[in-house]
Amino acid sequence: MSTLLKIPVSKTDHSEGPDNTPLVLVKFGDYECPYCGQAFPIVKRIQKFFKSDLKFVFRNFPLATAHPHAMAAAAAAEAAGLQGKFWEMHDVLYQNQENLDDENLLKYGEKLKLDMKKYKNDMEGQEVADRIAADFDGGVRSGVNGTPSFFINGARFDGDWSYDSLLNVLKKVRDMEVED
């Protein structure tokens, strides 16, 4: 019996890919987690492979006790998202995992040409804090206890998330969905 995603994917999620796809891959991630950093290029390759057959969803799961910059990095991504630049910031954060201190988070905002006053206020604001807390709570309710955690079409994937392994599982799920 696999663990199911307790909070269904909705329009409020950060997602890439069409809504009506045979595959929905949800990742609960922490921007400072080295394993999430390893998974980042794997997910990018998976997205390239499946193109419009895959919707990718990212949800925040900052492990603040293990990663001192995880919460601020999640806030930076969400604050950038309020200016329509979530995915750009998501990618910058994963590409710069070793540099997630406050000074660098501000530099990334400038690099993305964000309204810096709004960005700084939003990073510390209630809307961003609530969003991160909701993602985290949804993860806990879905049995997430580490990062990265993946769900494929609502079911937790506990296998090896190397490129070949994840690709093969997603192909099998897609083929089953297409047959139905």
N, C-alpha and C positions, 0 to 999 in steps of 0.2 A: 504494500500500500504506500503510494508516494504521498508526500506532503503537497498540499495544494496552496496556491496563491490565494490568500484570504481577501485581499483588496483587488478586485478585477482591474485590468488595464482600462483607463478611461481617457477622455480628451484632456484631462488635467495633467497627465503624465508627460514627461519629456520623451518624445519618441521620434525615430527616423524610420521612414518607410510608409507605405500605404496602410490604410486602416483595415481593408478587407484582404488580408494575406493568409496563406495556409500556415504560416509560421509566425509566432510571436515569442521573441526571446527577451526576457526581463533579466536585468543584471542589478543586483544590490551591490553597490560598490562604495569604497572609501578611497579618496584621492591620494592618500598617503600610504596605503597598503601596497607593499611590494608585489604581492600576488595579483592584485588588481592592475598594477602597472604591467605585469606580464600578460594579463588577459586582454589589455587594451588593443594591441596590434592584432591579436587573434580575432577579436570581435570585428575589427575593421575589415580583415580578410574575409570573414564569414559574410559580412554585409555585402562586400564586393561580389562574392560568389553567388549569393542568392538574389541579389538585386531587388526587384519588386515582389519577390516571394516572401520577404522577411520584413517584419516590423521589429525594430530594436527599441527597448524601453530601458531607461536608466533611472534607478531609484537610489537615493542617498542612504547609506548605512555607515556613518562615520563612527569608527571605533576610537573614541576620544581618549580612553584610558591608555590605549597602546600607541596611538598616533596623535601627538600634541597639536598638529596643524590640521587634522582631518575636519574638524568642525568649521574652522575658518575657511578652509578650501571649499567645503560644501556650500557655505554661505556665499562665497565669491561666485560659484557657479549659478546659484539661485538668483543672486542679485543681477548677474549678467543676463540671466534668463528673463528678468523683468524688463530688460531692454532688447529682447529678441536675440540674444547672443549666447544662449545656454550651451549649445553644442560647440561653439568656438572656444568658450572658456573651458568646458569639459575636456576638450582635446589639449589645450594649452596646459592645463593642470596635470594631466597624465604625462605629457611630454616633458614636464619640469618637476617631477615628483620630489626631487631633492631640494627644491627651492620653493617651499610653500609658506614661508614666513609672511607676516603682514606687509612688509615692504615690497616683496615680490608680487603679492596678490594685487597690490595697487598698480605696480608696473604692468601687470597683465591686463588690468582694466584699461590703462592708458593705451596699451598696444592695440586693444580691440576698439579703441575710440569710443569708449563708453562715456556717458555724462558722469563725470567723476564724483560730483557732489551727491547725485542720486545713488550711484553705486555704493559709496561709503555709507550713506544713510540706510540703504536697503540691506547691506551686509549685516548691520546691527539691528535691523527692524524686526518687528513681530511677524510680519507676513513670511519672511524668509525663515525665521526660527520655527514657525508653525509648519511650514512646508517640509523642512528637514525632519521635524519631530513626527509628522504624519507618515513620511516614508519609512522612518526608523521603526515606528510602532507597527506599521503594516508588515515590515520584515519580521519583527519579533513574533507577531501573530501568525506568520506564515512559516515559522520554524527556522528563520535565518539566525545563525549563531556565529557566522564568520563571513569574511569576504575574500574573493567574490563569491556570491551565491547566484545561481542561475535557475530560472524557471522557463520551461519550454511549453508553450500553450497551456499555461496555468499549473503545470506539474513541476515540482522541484527536480532538478537534474543534479544528482550527486556523483556523477561519473567524472572521469578525467576530462578536463576542459582544454586539453591540447587541441591544436587546430584540427588534426585528422580525426580525433575522437569526437569532438563536438560537431564537426562537419558531417560525419557519418550518422550520428544520432539525428541531427536535423534533417538530413536527406530521408532517413527512414520515416520520421514523423511527417514530413511533407508528403511523401509518397502515400502514406496511410490516409492523410487528410484529403488528398486529391482523389483517391479511390472512393471515399465515402460519398 
